[in-house]
Structure formats: C-alpha cells, structure tokens
Amino acid sequence: MVQGDGVSGRRGAAREIVVAGGGLPGLALALALRQALGEAVRVTVCDPAFARTDAGRDLRAYAVAAAARRMLARLGVWDAVAGSAQPITEMVITDSRLADPVRPTFLTFAGEVAEGEPFAHMVEGDGLLAALRDAAEAAGVVLEGRPVTAAVPETGAMSVRLPDGRRIRADLVVAADGARSRLREAAGIGWVGWSYPQAGIVATVAHERDHEGRAIEHFLPSGPFAVLPLPPGGPLGHRSSIVWTERQDEVAALLGGGPDEALVEVERRFGLSLGRIALESPLKAYPLAFGIARRFGAKRLLLLGDAAHVIHPIAGQGLNLGLRSAAALAEALTDTMRLGLDPGGPEALETYERSRRFDTLAMGAATDGLNRLFSTDALPVRLARDLGLGLVDRLPGLKRMFIREAAGLRGRQPRLMRGEAL
Ligand SMILES: Cc1cc2nc3c(=O)[nH]c(=O)nc-3n(C[C@H](O)[C@H](O)[C@H](O)COP(=O)(O)OP(=O)(O)OC[C@H]3O[C@@H](n4cnc5c(N)ncnc54)[C@H](O)[C@@H]3O)c2cc1C
C-alpha cells in the first residue's frame, strides 16, 4: 500500500508484495500470484523501463524451453506470442576453427518432447515482455515506471522507497533487478561468481535460404557461435538470431568498425549454408558472468532471476532458469499465504531456497564446464570432446536425456511448469 492510505498487509487484509524489476521472471511471478490469489494479494512491479518508450530495447531472442512454454501457456500468455514463435526442430553441433573450410557436424538432436511439442521455441524478447506486461496489468498488477531506490526494514514490514519520495509498505519485496541487483547488495547478501573474459554479441541476421527450424551451434576457439531460427520475414525472406561468444579484448575492434566490417566478421562465422546474409539489426554486446547468491533471500526480501543466479548463455538456459525460479517462488508464496502465513516470513524463503539451490548450482556448473571445454583450441581437448560428441550422437537414450534436459523436463517440475494451476 502507498503509505498514508490506511490499508495494511495484515491478516484478513490483502497482502502487499512489491517486485523490483519487471523483466520476464519478475512479471511472470507477479502475474502468477494475482491469478492464484486474486484480491488477497496486491502486487506492484516497479521498473524504470516501463516508462521508456524506446521500442526494440531487448535485441535478444530467447530459446524458450518446453517447460517454460507450458508455464506461459498456463499463465495465458503463450497464445499472444505463439504466432511469432519459431519451433526449434533440430539442433546441430559443429566443432572447428574459424579458418577451417568445412565445419563437420558432430552431434544432432531432433527434438520433440511429446507429439507435436518441440523441445524449445525461439521467441523475441520484446514481444514476450509486452505479452507478459499486458497480461499482468489485466490481472490487476500495478505497474510503476520508477526504480526502487531502497527497501528498508520496519516493524513487521518492508518500506520500499521510490525516487519521487513515495513509500510502499510491503509484506515482502522480491528483488528481480538483474545480475547487479542493488537490493541484494544493500541487504548484504553475498555473491559467489566471476566474469568470463568473453562477451555475448547478439544480432538478427537475414538470409536467403530457409533454416527449416534448425538451430546450429558452431564451437569455435573463442567460444560458441549460435545461429537460432526465427520466423520468416526480413529483407531476404528468412531470419535467424545469432549469439556470438567472443573474447572480451576483441569486442571493441569487432563492434567499432562500420556495418560492412561487422557483416564480414559475421559471415566468416555464420558460413554459407543459408545463402547470402545481411544484418537486420546492429550488433550488441553483453558482458558474460557466472554467479549465484549465497542465500536466495533474507527476512521480507527474496531474490529472483539474474539477481539470484547468472549463467553463461552457451545452452540458452538463463531465462528458463529464471522462469523456473518464478514458478517455484509463486508456488511457495501461494501455499504459504493459503495457510494464512506471512509471505515475508521464514517458511516461504526456506521452501524456495530448498527447491531452487541444487538445480541452479547444477545448471551453473554444467554451463561453466561446457564453456571451458569448448572455448579452447588445445588439440588433445578438441580430440577428446569430438570423440565424446560422436559417442553421444550414436546413443539415442543419452540423446533423449539431453533433449529432456534442454526442454527443462528433467527432475521435479514446479506446478506451473507441469501446466497445472497453483
Ligand atoms: C547474450 C545473451 C543471450 C541469452 N540468451 C538466452 C536464451 O536464449 N535463453 C535463455 O533462457 N536465457 C538467455 N539469456 C539469459 C537471460 O537474458 C537472462 O537470464 C534474463 O534476461 C534475466 O532476466 P531478469 O529479469 O532476471 O534480469 P534482467 O533482464 O537484467 O532485468 C532486470 C530488470 O530490472 C530492472 N531494474 C534494475 N534495477 C532496478 C531497480 N532498482 N528497481 C526496479 N527495477 C530495476 C531493469 O530495468 C530490468 O528491466 C541470455 C543472456 C545473454 C547475455
């Protein structure tokens, strides 16, 4: 509640939850809580990005895994993006040097997890964000276009401060304010992690030939170069999103030239298999890091998405992990509040921490290991990994396991990711 209006989040009255950060995990949590609990919970999402009108702010397109798609369908937002989502029908992995004339395929996955259900879809970030934002607003979530400047503990509540001097008294604050979370830092929650000496360069590439839903990951010595299929369109009829991992010290030179130089560099890595190419967007570089919070929360403050855990994009799983955390947190909070307990108390935090700690650590370690294994040119390592890829390619059972992992369907799913109501 905004201070002074006389309503408080005590027993019997609506509980008040403030989410700081309206990225995809923050919005998904807010929407899930309102859908499950209706007027029993008031949810405000604060993010300065809501006040910005610059379209195309997120150039990224995401590989949304089947489990995350089931969650979005349950929340009623999948239909809004389904028409512009591209199913990934196959995943191809190559391992070569930049100058090699051919890129032999070492591993392929053809991927449905159920009849007619691909293991992942490519979805453009802006469209998904807009769909979640509209659904959240329609469900009664209050969207506040300002950042949270501080969350200060008070007796029995948190006082959330906004830059214009307003305060919101909340039972619980969820910090979904990204990898460099100010709220996490202010709460003194430790962070274990490191930056990679690499950046992730993203862009949309137009090309002449149809990708037929195929995603390609070229493992090059500086890191993976992923070509991810997007729906048809663009100046050449077909489009893909690239995620290009490059050594940090090379990035300034690669991005500093004009569009022609950038295109030449992309062409060297993209290859010729999809015909002539053109850049449909500028190249944008993101710093890459691994990190995990020592705790996923403290009294009346829980961490969500990249504020809780950041992983290398090598397997396209960071957002999927964030949505999984949003599903688990929505479940923990809903169960807690249905029992009449305080959402800012220890029960929700313990349940959330227990359900997410191992999964996030395991995914973080796997992506870190993959990046180390594949971002090297050492001959013995290359031979060993190519042998490993070749072996996996001949073992259908193992391949099925990897597909289910990539689809987010291994292990215990939170209810929303099983497509069930909270
Ligand atoms: C190159 C690259 C490619 C990727 N590709 C994939 C992929 O294919 N699939 C996948 O699953 N993941 C992918 N990821 C990971 C994914 O982008 C992140 O995990 C995801 O965006 C995290 O969302 P978030 O909302 O937690 O954080 P962010 O996206 O960083 O959003 C944080 C939000 O908080 C807001 N904010 C910041 N401070 C405050 C404040 N004080 N008060 C209020 N609001 C605040 C910001 O404005 C922002 O909107 C990729 C990452 C990179 C770098």
The ligand as an SDF file (V2000), in Angstrom:
LIG
                    3D

 53 58  0  0  0  0  0  0  0  0999 V2000
   23.7840  -12.8160  -24.8810 C   0  0  0  0  0  0  0  0  0  0  0  0
   22.7560  -13.4880  -24.0270 C   0  0  0  0  0  0  0  0  0  0  0  0
   21.8560  -14.4050  -24.5990 C   0  0  0  0  0  0  0  0  0  0  0  0
   20.9140  -15.0630  -23.8090 C   0  0  0  0  0  0  0  0  0  0  0  0
   20.0750  -15.9830  -24.3800 N   0  0  0  0  0  0  0  0  0  0  0  0
   19.2240  -16.6870  -23.6050 C   0  0  0  0  0  0  0  0  0  0  0  0
   18.3520  -17.7160  -24.1580 C   0  0  0  0  0  0  0  0  0  0  0  0
   18.3680  -17.9880  -25.3510 O   0  0  0  0  0  0  0  0  0  0  0  0
   17.5230  -18.3880  -23.3260 N   0  0  0  0  0  0  0  0  0  0  0  0
   17.5030  -18.1300  -22.0060 C   0  0  0  0  0  0  0  0  0  0  0  0
   16.7580  -18.8000  -21.2650 O   0  0  0  0  0  0  0  0  0  0  0  0
   18.2700  -17.1430  -21.4430 N   0  0  0  0  0  0  0  0  0  0  0  0
   19.1200  -16.4230  -22.2060 C   0  0  0  0  0  0  0  0  0  0  0  0
   19.9100  -15.4500  -21.6510 N   0  0  0  0  0  0  0  0  0  0  0  0
   19.7510  -15.1170  -20.2150 C   0  0  0  0  0  0  0  0  0  0  0  0
   18.6080  -14.1020  -19.9870 C   0  0  0  0  0  0  0  0  0  0  0  0
   18.7920  -12.9710  -20.8090 O   0  0  0  0  0  0  0  0  0  0  0  0
   18.5640  -13.6300  -18.5290 C   0  0  0  0  0  0  0  0  0  0  0  0
   18.6660  -14.7470  -17.6660 O   0  0  0  0  0  0  0  0  0  0  0  0
   17.2360  -12.9040  -18.2370 C   0  0  0  0  0  0  0  0  0  0  0  0
   17.1260  -11.7780  -19.0700 O   0  0  0  0  0  0  0  0  0  0  0  0
   17.1920  -12.4510  -16.7760 C   0  0  0  0  0  0  0  0  0  0  0  0
   16.0230  -11.6920  -16.5410 O   0  0  0  0  0  0  0  0  0  0  0  0
   15.9160  -10.7750  -15.2470 P   0  0  0  0  0  0  0  0  0  0  0  0
   14.6000  -10.1030  -15.3620 O   0  0  0  0  0  0  0  0  0  0  0  0
   16.2370  -11.5560  -14.0390 O   0  0  0  0  0  0  0  0  0  0  0  0
   17.0920   -9.6950  -15.3890 O   0  0  0  0  0  0  0  0  0  0  0  0
   17.1870   -8.5020  -16.4250 P   0  0  0  0  0  0  0  0  0  0  0  0
   16.7880   -8.9560  -17.7960 O   0  0  0  0  0  0  0  0  0  0  0  0
   18.5410   -7.9190  -16.2300 O   0  0  0  0  0  0  0  0  0  0  0  0
   16.0680   -7.4740  -15.9450 O   0  0  0  0  0  0  0  0  0  0  0  0
   16.1850   -6.7490  -14.7520 C   0  0  0  0  0  0  0  0  0  0  0  0
   15.1240   -5.6700  -14.7550 C   0  0  0  0  0  0  0  0  0  0  0  0
   15.2060   -4.9540  -13.5160 O   0  0  0  0  0  0  0  0  0  0  0  0
   15.0860   -3.5550  -13.7680 C   0  0  0  0  0  0  0  0  0  0  0  0
   15.7380   -2.8710  -12.6460 N   0  0  0  0  0  0  0  0  0  0  0  0
   17.0600   -2.7360  -12.4030 C   0  0  0  0  0  0  0  0  0  0  0  0
   17.2560   -2.0630  -11.2340 N   0  0  0  0  0  0  0  0  0  0  0  0
   16.0130   -1.8040  -10.7320 C   0  0  0  0  0  0  0  0  0  0  0  0
   15.5350   -1.1470   -9.5590 C   0  0  0  0  0  0  0  0  0  0  0  0
   16.3710   -0.6210   -8.6420 N   0  0  0  0  0  0  0  0  0  0  0  0
   14.2020   -1.0540   -9.3460 N   0  0  0  0  0  0  0  0  0  0  0  0
   13.3310   -1.5810  -10.2500 C   0  0  0  0  0  0  0  0  0  0  0  0
   13.7250   -2.1950  -11.3920 N   0  0  0  0  0  0  0  0  0  0  0  0
   15.0430   -2.3050  -11.6280 C   0  0  0  0  0  0  0  0  0  0  0  0
   15.7450   -3.3590  -15.1280 C   0  0  0  0  0  0  0  0  0  0  0  0
   15.2460   -2.1730  -15.7580 O   0  0  0  0  0  0  0  0  0  0  0  0
   15.3230   -4.6230  -15.8700 C   0  0  0  0  0  0  0  0  0  0  0  0
   14.1080   -4.4640  -16.5710 O   0  0  0  0  0  0  0  0  0  0  0  0
   20.8470  -14.7810  -22.4240 C   0  0  0  0  0  0  0  0  0  0  0  0
   21.7250  -13.8480  -21.8510 C   0  0  0  0  0  0  0  0  0  0  0  0
   22.6690  -13.2040  -22.6390 C   0  0  0  0  0  0  0  0  0  0  0  0
   23.6390  -12.2170  -22.0050 C   0  0  0  0  0  0  0  0  0  0  0  0
  1  2  1  0
  2  3  1  0
  2 52  2  0
  3  4  2  0
  4  5  1  0
  4 50  1  0
  5  6  2  0
  6  7  1  0
  6 13  1  0
  7  8  2  0
  7  9  1  0
  9 10  1  0
 10 11  2  0
 10 12  1  0
 12 13  2  0
 13 14  1  0
 14 15  1  0
 14 50  1  0
 15 16  1  0
 16 17  1  0
 16 18  1  0
 18 19  1  0
 18 20  1  0
 20 21  1  0
 20 22  1  0
 22 23  1  0
 23 24  1  0
 24 25  2  0
 24 26  1  0
 24 27  1  0
 27 28  1  0
 28 29  2  0
 28 30  1  0
 28 31  1  0
 31 32  1  0
 32 33  1  0
 33 34  1  0
 33 48  1  0
 34 35  1  0
 35 36  1  0
 35 46  1  0
 36 37  1  0
 36 45  1  0
 37 38  2  0
 38 39  1  0
 39 40  1  0
 39 45  2  0
 40 41  1  0
 40 42  2  0
 42 43  1  0
 43 44  2  0
 44 45  1  0
 46 47  1  0
 46 48  1  0
 48 49  1  0
 50 51  2  0
 51 52  1  0
 52 53  1  0
M  END
$$$$
